């Protein structure tokens, strides 16, 4: 069983803490048995936000016994994180743990030296402060999360859920992550980065200029869709479509399409016995060669290796 330990200290915000508790701390052995062994580690009674008190299961020294350590947001990222927390997180990493920060928890990882020379992210409002305080960290303020293998960081608030689901996807495959996402009533994977949230908020769903188009395209991933076809379906020029796509999804129409095709291929590799050629056709990739090239570039492994790994883990 993979043990997940949540590191908490005084004043930790409750949103990211609750996200980790709901994802890893709720028994979902009907999906994967056994599910995670979840524990909360912190010093004595911990104030959470302004209204709550939390009784940790263990002290911070117990982090070193976990497979995965989750570090939620800091109470105040402008203040130095507690030395005992920094030391415990560093010790856990040295003991072999995978360490993931949520929102401004990246400041703790940076203080522990885990992000030196690494690409990392945090809430866009604190990205400049992170870069200034820790110049050896390559801060990327545009992404929802960054996966460096044993060290992962997420952007702010809702991006904590994106990273938690990503960890489930790594451990148990897309099918399980998708099921958890459905139960939480959140998307299993969001395209684009947090740049789309920085300048202006997203429009309301009823005013979303691409809502109908994205649904239309998702139902036709097996077809070789072009930007011109998408623009025609949306009654826009190609230039206007590209502008709306960047504003809404944070990426280009073709990049968004490729991302959706890759996700569909992952699901088919995990849940069917279809050949790579058949999956290439079903995802609009055309040939197995094209699918293998794009799949390895996006996922990091070839489709056959991905199937061998995740088909065994998915129910």
C-alpha positions in Angstrom: 0.0 0.0 0.0 1.2 3.5 -0.8 1.3 5.6 2.3 0.4 9.3 1.8 1.4 11.7 4.6 0.0 15.2 4.7 2.3 17.7 6.4 0.5 20.4 8.4 1.7 23.4 10.6 -0.1 26.2 12.3 -2.2 28.4 10.0 -2.3 26.1 7.0 -5.2 27.1 4.7 -8.0 24.6 4.7 -8.8 24.4 1.0 -5.6 22.5 -0.2 -5.6 20.5 3.0 -9.2 19.4 2.4 -8.5 18.6 -1.2 -5.7 16.2 -0.2 -7.8 14.6 2.5 -10.7 14.0 0.1 -8.6 12.6 -2.6 -6.3 10.3 -0.6 -8.0 10.0 2.8 -11.4 8.7 1.7 -11.6 4.9 1.3 -11.9 4.1 -2.4 -11.0 0.4 -2.2 -13.9 -0.4 -4.5 -11.7 1.2 -7.2 -8.3 -0.1 -6.1 -7.8 -2.5 -3.2 -5.9 -1.5 -1.1 -6.4 2.2 -1.4 -3.9 4.7 0.1 -2.9 4.6 3.7 -3.4 8.2 4.6 -2.0 10.0 7.6 -1.8 13.6 8.8 1.5 14.7 10.4 2.1 17.9 12.4 3.0 19.4 15.7 0.4 18.9 18.4 -2.9 20.6 17.7 -2.8 22.6 14.5 -4.9 25.7 13.8 -6.4 25.5 10.3 -7.3 28.8 8.8 -9.2 31.0 11.3 -11.9 28.6 12.4 -10.7 25.0 12.7 -8.4 22.9 14.8 -6.7 19.7 13.6 -5.4 16.8 15.6 -2.5 15.2 13.6 -2.0 11.4 13.7 1.7 11.7 14.0 4.5 14.2 14.5 6.4 15.7 11.5 9.2 13.1 11.9 6.7 10.5 10.7 6.9 12.0 7.2 10.1 10.0 6.6 8.0 6.8 6.7 5.7 7.8 3.8 5.9 6.9 0.2 4.3 10.3 -0.8 4.4 13.5 1.2 1.9 16.3 0.5 2.8 19.8 1.6 -0.2 22.1 1.4 -0.1 25.9 1.1 1.8 28.1 3.6 0.0 30.2 6.1 2.0 33.2 4.9 4.4 32.7 2.0 6.1 36.0 2.8 7.4 34.5 6.0 10.0 31.8 6.3 8.4 28.4 6.6 8.8 26.6 10.0 12.3 25.1 10.3 10.9 21.8 11.7 8.6 21.5 8.6 11.5 22.2 6.2 13.8 19.7 8.0 11.1 17.0 8.0 10.3 17.4 4.4 13.9 17.3 3.4 14.4 14.2 5.5 11.4 12.5 3.9 12.8 13.2 0.5 16.2 11.9 1.5 14.5 8.7 2.7 13.1 8.2 -0.7 9.6 9.8 -0.5 7.9 11.5 -3.4 7.2 15.0 -2.3 4.4 17.2 -3.8 3.5 20.7 -2.9 0.1 22.4 -3.3 -0.1 26.1 -4.1 2.4 28.0 -1.9 3.7 24.8 -0.4 6.4 25.2 -3.1 8.1 27.7 -0.7 8.6 24.8 1.8 10.1 22.6 -0.9 12.3 25.5 -2.1 13.5 26.2 1.4 14.4 22.5 1.8 16.5 22.7 -1.4 14.3 20.2 -3.3 13.7 22.7 -6.1 17.2 23.8 -6.8 17.8 23.7 -10.5 14.3 22.4 -11.1 11.3 23.8 -12.9 8.5 24.5 -10.4 5.2 26.4 -10.1 3.0 27.9 -7.5 0.0 30.3 -7.4 0.5 32.9 -10.1 0.1 35.7 -7.5 3.2 34.4 -5.6 5.3 33.2 -8.5 7.5 36.3 -8.6 8.1 36.1 -4.9 9.1 32.5 -5.1 11.6 33.3 -8.0 13.0 36.2 -6.0 13.4 34.3 -2.7 14.9 31.2 -4.4 16.7 32.3 -7.6 18.0 28.7 -8.2 14.4 27.6 -8.9 13.1 27.9 -12.4 9.6 29.2 -11.7 7.0 28.6 -14.4 3.9 30.7 -13.5 1.8 29.5 -16.4 1.2 25.8 -15.7 -1.2 24.0 -13.4 1.4 21.6 -12.1 5.0 20.4 -12.7 6.1 16.8 -12.4 9.9 16.4 -11.9 9.6 12.7 -10.9 10.0 12.6 -7.1 9.3 16.3 -6.7 6.1 17.8 -7.9 4.5 21.3 -7.5 1.1 22.7 -8.3 -0.4 26.1 -8.9 -3.0 27.7 -6.6 -6.2 26.4 -5.1 -8.1 24.2 -7.6 -4.8 23.2 -9.2 -4.2 21.3 -6.1 -6.9 18.9 -7.2 -5.3 18.7 -10.6 -2.0 17.5 -9.1 -3.7 15.1 -6.7 -5.5 13.5 -9.6 -2.2 13.4 -11.5 -0.7 11.4 -8.6 -3.5 8.9 -8.8 -3.1 8.7 -12.5 0.6 7.9 -12.1 -0.1 5.3 -9.4 -3.2 3.6 -10.7 -3.8 4.8 -14.3 -6.2 7.1 -16.0 -9.3 4.9 -15.6 -9.1 5.1 -11.8 -8.2 8.8 -11.8 -11.2 9.5 -14.0 -13.5 7.6 -11.6 -12.3 9.6 -8.7 -12.7 12.8 -10.6 -16.3 11.9 -11.4 -17.1 11.3 -7.8 -15.6 14.7 -6.9 -17.5 16.3 -9.8 -14.3 17.8 -11.3 -12.6 17.3 -14.7 -10.0 14.5 -14.7 -7.6 16.7 -16.6 -7.7 20.4 -17.5 -6.1 21.6 -20.7 -3.9 24.7 -20.6 -2.3 26.4 -17.7 -3.1 28.9 -15.0 -2.2 31.8 -17.4 -5.8 31.8 -18.5 -6.8 32.8 -15.0 -4.3 35.6 -14.4 -5.7 38.5 -16.3 -9.4 37.9 -16.5 -11.8 35.2 -15.1 -13.3 32.6 -17.4 -16.7 33.5 -18.8 -19.8 31.9 -17.4 -20.7 28.6 -19.1 -23.7 30.1 -20.8 -21.5 32.8 -22.3 -18.6 30.5 -23.1 -17.8 31.2 -26.8 -16.3 27.7 -27.3 -18.6 25.6 -25.1 -20.5 24.0 -28.0 -17.4 23.7 -30.2 -15.4 21.8 -27.6 -18.2 19.3 -27.1 -18.6 18.9 -30.9 -14.9 18.3 -31.3 -14.7 15.8 -28.4 -17.3 13.7 -30.2 -15.2 13.7 -33.4 -11.7 12.9 -32.2 -11.5 10.0 -34.6 -11.7 12.5 -37.5 -8.7 14.5 -38.9 -10.1 17.9 -37.8 -8.4 21.1 -39.0 -8.4 24.6 -37.6 -10.4 25.7 -40.6 -13.1 23.1 -39.8 -13.2 24.2 -36.1 -13.4 27.8 -37.1 -16.3 27.0 -39.6 -18.2 25.1 -36.9 -17.8 28.0 -34.5 -18.7 30.6 -37.2 -15.4 32.4 -36.6 -12.3 33.2 -38.6 -9.2 31.0 -37.9 -7.5 34.0 -36.3 -10.5 34.8 -34.1 -10.8 31.1 -33.1 -7.1 31.0 -32.1 -7.6 34.1 -29.9 -10.7 32.6 -28.2 -8.9 29.3 -27.7 -5.9 30.9 -26.0 -8.2 32.9 -23.7 -10.4 30.0 -22.7 -8.0 27.0 -22.7 -4.6 28.6 -22.5 -3.4 26.7 -25.6 -3.9 26.6 -29.4 -6.7 24.7 -31.1 -4.3 22.0 -32.6 -2.5 21.6 -29.3 -5.8 21.2 -27.5 -6.9 18.6 -30.0 -3.7 16.7 -29.7 -4.0 16.7 -25.9 -7.6 15.3 -26.1 -6.4 12.6 -28.6 -3.6 11.5 -26.3 -6.0 11.3 -23.3 -8.5 9.2 -25.4 -5.6 6.9 -26.4 -4.6 6.4 -22.8 -8.1 5.4 -21.9 -8.4 3.0 -24.8 -5.0 1.4 -24.0 -6.1 0.8 -20.4 -9.6 -0.3 -20.9 -9.6 -2.2 -24.2 -7.6 -4.8 -26.1 -7.6 -2.8 -29.3 -4.4 -2.7 -31.3 -2.3 0.4 -31.5 -3.4 0.7 -35.2 -7.1 0.6 -34.1 -6.5 3.2 -31.4 -4.7 5.4 -33.8 -7.7 5.3 -36.0 -10.1 5.9 -33.1 -8.2 8.9 -31.9 -7.7 10.6 -35.3 -4.0 9.9 -35.3 -4.2 8.0 -38.6 -1.3 5.6 -38.2 0.3 3.7 -35.4 3.6 5.4 -36.2 2.0 8.8 -35.7 0.3 7.8 -32.5 3.6 6.3 -31.1 5.5 9.5 -31.9 3.0 11.9 -30.3 2.2 9.5 -27.4 5.9 9.1 -26.4 6.5 12.8 -26.7 3.5 13.7 -24.5 3.4 10.8 -22.0 7.1 9.8 -21.9 6.7 6.2 -22.9 5.5 4.3 -26.0 1.8 3.1 -26.1 2.8 -0.5 -25.6 4.8 0.2 -22.5 2.1 2.4 -21.1 -0.4 -0.4 -21.6 1.8 -3.0 -19.9 2.2 -0.7 -16.9 -1.3 0.7 -16.4 -3.5 -2.1 -17.7 -2.4 -4.2 -14.8 -3.2 -1.5 -12.3 -6.7 -0.6 -13.6 -9.7 -2.7 -12.6 
